[in-house]
Amino acid sequence: MSPLPTPAGPEPGELRTPEVCRFLDLTVTQLELALRESEPSVSAIAGAIGALAADVRELERFLPDVGPRLREAVVALQFYDRLSQRLTHARDGLMLLAGALQNPAPGDAAWAGLHERVRRQYSMEQERKIFELAQNGAAPEEFSKALAAHAPEASADRVELF
């Protein structure tokens, strides 16, 4: 009776799940750190603008253009909300992927479940569009083209809630 063959180790240069998961965890941590570090500065800016806005009537006596400028500043600060939301979604998606790699479930149902969990977290149309392109096998270059075609309208009076 011949001995059972031992499973071959990974090929040189082959990606191994534990290393991939550690790299994903590193990336998740970097995203989390970026979000945490930026929050105090953006909050301070928002607080300063809010304090000015509270005194806008008094300020407009001396600076008639201050009201519209403050509204522009408030709308411009929305970049941080969108950035924070996108980074949070990227972080969460990487965490879901790392979890799926560490605890693999058999078959296509595992990927379908992962895709559905990622899809549910998106609230912005651009994110949904990119996800749809990825689902359909689009190349990353196509993502950029789709984003350029779907750029949000720039309007100083527009406040976007999401």
C-alpha positions as CSV (number, residue, x, y, z in Angstrom):
1,M,0.0,0.0,0.0
2,S,1.5,3.3,-1.0
3,P,1.4,6.3,1.3
4,L,-1.2,9.0,0.7
5,P,0.2,11.9,-1.1
6,T,0.8,15.0,1.0
7,P,-1.0,18.1,-0.2
8,A,1.4,20.4,-2.1
9,G,2.1,23.7,-0.4
10,P,1.3,26.9,-2.1
11,E,3.2,27.7,-5.3
12,P,5.9,30.4,-4.9
13,G,4.3,33.8,-5.3
14,E,0.8,32.4,-4.8
15,L,-1.5,34.4,-2.6
16,R,-2.4,32.7,0.7
17,T,-5.7,33.5,2.5
18,P,-4.1,34.4,5.9
19,E,-1.7,36.9,4.2
20,V,-4.5,38.3,2.1
21,C,-6.7,38.7,5.2
22,R,-3.9,40.4,7.1
23,F,-3.4,42.8,4.2
24,L,-7.2,43.5,4.2
25,D,-7.1,44.1,7.9
26,L,-4.2,46.6,7.5
27,T,-6.1,48.5,4.8
28,V,-9.3,48.5,7.0
29,T,-7.2,49.9,9.9
30,Q,-5.7,52.6,7.7
31,L,-9.2,53.7,6.5
32,E,-10.5,53.7,10.0
33,L,-7.5,55.8,11.2
34,A,-8.0,58.3,8.3
35,L,-11.7,58.7,9.3
36,R,-10.9,59.2,13.0
37,E,-8.1,61.7,12.4
38,S,-10.1,63.9,10.1
39,E,-13.2,64.0,12.2
40,P,-12.0,66.6,14.9
41,S,-10.8,69.0,12.2
42,V,-13.9,68.9,10.2
43,S,-16.0,69.2,13.3
44,A,-14.1,72.3,14.4
45,I,-14.7,73.9,11.0
46,A,-18.4,73.0,11.0
47,G,-18.6,74.4,14.6
48,A,-17.0,77.7,13.5
49,I,-19.3,78.0,10.5
50,G,-22.3,77.1,12.7
51,A,-21.3,79.8,15.3
52,L,-21.0,82.4,12.5
53,A,-24.4,81.3,11.0
54,A,-26.0,81.8,14.4
55,D,-24.9,85.4,14.3
56,V,-25.6,85.9,10.6
57,R,-28.2,88.7,11.0
58,E,-25.8,90.8,13.0
59,L,-22.9,90.0,10.7
60,E,-25.0,91.0,7.6
61,R,-25.3,94.5,8.9
62,F,-21.5,94.9,8.4
63,L,-20.9,92.2,5.8
64,P,-23.9,92.0,3.4
65,D,-22.5,89.0,1.5
66,V,-21.8,86.8,4.6
67,G,-25.1,84.9,4.5
68,P,-24.7,83.5,1.0
69,R,-21.0,82.7,1.7
70,L,-21.9,80.8,4.9
71,R,-24.5,78.8,2.9
72,E,-21.8,78.0,0.3
73,A,-19.5,76.9,3.1
74,V,-22.1,74.6,4.6
75,V,-22.7,73.0,1.3
76,A,-19.0,72.7,0.6
77,L,-18.6,70.9,3.9
78,Q,-20.8,68.1,2.6
79,F,-17.7,66.8,0.8
80,Y,-16.7,65.4,4.2
81,D,-19.9,63.6,4.8
82,R,-19.7,61.9,1.3
83,L,-16.0,61.1,1.8
84,S,-16.6,59.7,5.2
85,Q,-19.5,57.6,4.0
86,R,-17.5,56.2,1.0
87,L,-14.5,55.4,3.2
88,T,-16.8,53.7,5.7
89,H,-18.4,51.6,2.9
90,A,-14.9,50.7,1.5
91,R,-13.8,49.7,5.0
92,D,-16.9,47.7,5.7
93,G,-16.6,45.9,2.3
94,L,-13.0,45.0,3.0
95,M,-14.0,43.6,6.4
96,L,-16.8,41.5,4.8
97,L,-14.3,40.2,2.3
98,A,-11.8,39.3,4.9
99,G,-14.5,37.5,6.9
100,A,-15.6,35.6,3.9
101,L,-12.0,34.5,3.2
102,Q,-11.4,33.5,6.7
103,N,-14.6,31.5,7.0
104,P,-15.3,30.3,3.5
105,A,-18.7,28.9,2.8
106,P,-19.1,26.5,-0.1
107,G,-20.5,27.5,-3.5
108,D,-21.8,30.6,-5.2
109,A,-24.3,31.3,-2.4
110,A,-21.4,32.6,-0.2
111,W,-20.4,35.2,-2.9
112,A,-24.1,36.1,-3.5
113,G,-24.5,36.7,0.2
114,L,-21.4,38.8,0.4
115,H,-22.5,40.9,-2.7
116,E,-25.9,41.5,-1.1
117,R,-24.5,42.6,2.2
118,V,-22.2,45.1,0.3
119,R,-25.0,46.3,-1.9
120,R,-27.3,47.0,1.0
121,Q,-24.8,49.4,2.6
122,Y,-24.7,51.8,-0.4
123,S,-26.9,54.9,-0.2
124,M,-25.3,57.1,-2.9
125,E,-26.2,56.6,-6.6
126,Q,-22.5,56.7,-7.6
127,E,-21.7,53.8,-5.3
128,R,-24.6,51.7,-6.6
129,K,-23.5,52.4,-10.2
130,I,-19.9,51.3,-9.5
131,F,-21.1,48.2,-7.7
132,E,-23.4,47.3,-10.7
133,L,-20.5,47.8,-13.1
134,A,-18.3,45.5,-10.9
135,Q,-21.0,42.9,-10.8
136,N,-21.2,42.9,-14.5
137,G,-17.4,42.4,-14.9
138,A,-16.5,46.0,-16.0
139,A,-12.8,47.0,-15.9
140,P,-11.7,49.7,-13.4
141,E,-11.3,52.2,-16.3
142,E,-15.0,51.9,-17.0
143,F,-15.7,52.9,-13.4
144,S,-13.9,56.2,-13.9
145,K,-15.8,56.9,-17.1
146,A,-19.1,56.1,-15.4
147,L,-18.2,58.4,-12.5
148,A,-17.4,61.2,-14.8
149,A,-20.7,60.8,-16.6
150,H,-22.5,60.7,-13.3
151,A,-20.9,63.6,-11.5
152,P,-23.1,65.3,-8.9
153,E,-24.5,68.6,-9.9
154,A,-22.6,71.4,-8.4
155,S,-24.9,73.9,-6.8
156,A,-24.1,76.3,-3.9
157,D,-27.8,76.2,-2.8
158,R,-28.1,72.4,-2.8
159,V,-28.0,70.5,0.4
160,E,-27.9,66.8,-0.2
161,L,-29.3,64.4,2.5
162,F,-28.3,60.8,2.4
